[in-house]
Amino acid sequence: MKEIINDFLKKHGDNWRYNYSPFYHHKTGEMNGGLFTFIDADNESITTFKLTQMEACNGICVSSKVEIFEKYRGKGLGKCFCSLRGDLAAYFGYSLLHCTVVYANAPQRKIMAANGWRAIQQFKNENTGNTVIIYTKKISNGEKSKELRSSGHRGKAIYLYDKCRNSIMQAYQKTKVYCGGR
């Protein structure tokens, strides 16, 4: 996981840092997700997102609590972090990503389409009145991810920490956020 985040940070972040609160499977003790927050040099949050295992299905990763904070919107970071979530889910060994998006959030719907997510269902949330779209994305977790996952949760946590710290410190310029492909 460190490699994934380090590569991301080299490409997109200098003077960033991150906080990671890992989640562990209640029976196996294996790290299977977490709450991620990326922070700029002024200690302001850039983005936050949560990756968790779907209840009763260890092949599906649920992506939730995704937010790009106001100061960083419109700079292409939503697309970048959406891609990172897929890479991290693959690292954790999931085969499918799952999330919901409020229909009124047109920028997020555009990000989902640009990152290969598929809208599979739309419904009205009777609790909020919002129209909600359910998205999924098939992911591949490859041999590298399997190798990293087999190193145990302590190794994974150290790897993630180093990857985030090193990459963020190398790639982001405090005064200008740039995300390739814009």
N, C-alpha and C positions, 0 to 999 in steps of 0.2 A: 504494500500500500504506500510505503514511503516513496518508492519510485514513481508511482502514479502522481502523487501530490507534488513531488519535487519537479517532475517534468512540467506539470501544470504551472507551478510557481516560477520556474525558469522562463517560461513563455509569457507569463502574465503578471508577475508580481515582484516588486522590489520594495522593501520596507514594509511588507505585510507580515503578519504573524497570524496564528490561528489557535483556536482552542478546540479541543476534541474531547468529548466525554463518551467513552466507548460503552456499548451495550454488549452484554454477554448472554448466550443462550442459557436459560434457567436450568436445563438438565445437563448439557455437555460442558458448560463453562466456556465455550468457544466464543471469541469476539465475532459478532455478526451484524454490526452497525454502530450507529452513534449519532450524536448531535455535533455538528460542525459549525463553527463560527470563524469567519475570516475578518481580521481587524487591521486597520491602517496604522501608519506611524503616529497619528494623533490620537490613537486609542478609540477611534470611531469604528463601529461595525460596518463592514462592507456587505456581507451576506451571511445568512444562516440557513441551514437545512438539516433535516433529520432523515436518516435511513434506518429502517427497522424491518425485521422479518415479519411477514404476514402471519397472523395467528393461524396455526394448524397447517401451514405450508412452507417448508423451509427452502423452496425454490423461488419464492416471490419476495422481492424487496419493495417495501412501500416507501416512497419518497414523499415527505410532508414538511410542513413548517418552512417552506422555501420563501425567502424574501431577499431582494436586493434593496438595500436601504437607499432612501431618496437621493442623497448626494451622489450615488454611483449609478443611478438609473440612466438609460439612454447612452451608455458607453460600450455596449456589447458584452458586458460581463454576464448577463443572464444566460446567453448562449454558451459561454465558456463554462460557467459553473454547472449548467445542465449536463454538459458533456462530462465534466468531472464526476458528477453523481453516477453516471453510467459506468465510468471506469472504476469507481470505488465499489459499486454494487457487484461488478464482475470480480473484483478482488475478494470480496466477501463470499464469493461462490454462488451467487444467485444466477438464475437463468432468465428471469423476467423482472422488469421494473414496472411499478404500478403507481399511479398518482391521480389526483383529481384537480381540475382547474375550473374556477368560476367562469362561466361563459363571458361575462362582462369584461374579463381581463384579457383584452385583445393582444397586448404585448406578450403575455405568457403563452397564449395559444400559438403565436408566431414562432416563439422560441421552441416550443414543443415540435412543431412541424419541421423546423430547421434541423432539429437533432434526431429526426427519425422516429418520433413517437407516433403511435396510431390511436386516434380517437375511436373507442369501441362502443361507447354508450353515452347518452345524454339523459338527464332527468331533472326534475324540479325538487329541490330540497324543501320538504314541507316545514322544516324547522326555521329556515332562514328566508325562504321565498326565492333563493338564487337558483338559476339554471346552472347545473354542474355537468362537466364533461369528464368521463373516466378515460384515462390514457394508459396504454401499455407500450412497452418496448422490449423486444427480445435482446438479450445480451449474451456475449460469449465470454467465458472466464478463462480460457486458455491455460496452457501449461505453466506459464510464469506465475499466474495467480495461484494455481494449485500448490506450486512449490513454496510460495510465500505463506500461504495459509497453513501449510503443514509445519511451519516453524513454531507454532504455538502463539497464544495471545500476547505474551510478553514480548516476543520478537516482533510481532506485528505492531504493537504499540510503539516500540522504539523506532521501528522502520518508518511508521507514519510520522512520528515526531520529527525525525531527521529530514524526511522528504519535505514536509511542509516548511519547516524552519529555513532550510537551505534554499529552496526554490523561491520562496516568497522574498527572502532577503536579496536575491540576485536580480529579479526581473521587473519589479514594479517601480516606477518613478513616482514619488509622492505627489508631484504637481500634475501628472498626466497619466490617466489610465488608458491603456491601449490593449485591445483584444483583437488578435489577427482576424482578417477576413471582413473588415468593415469598409 
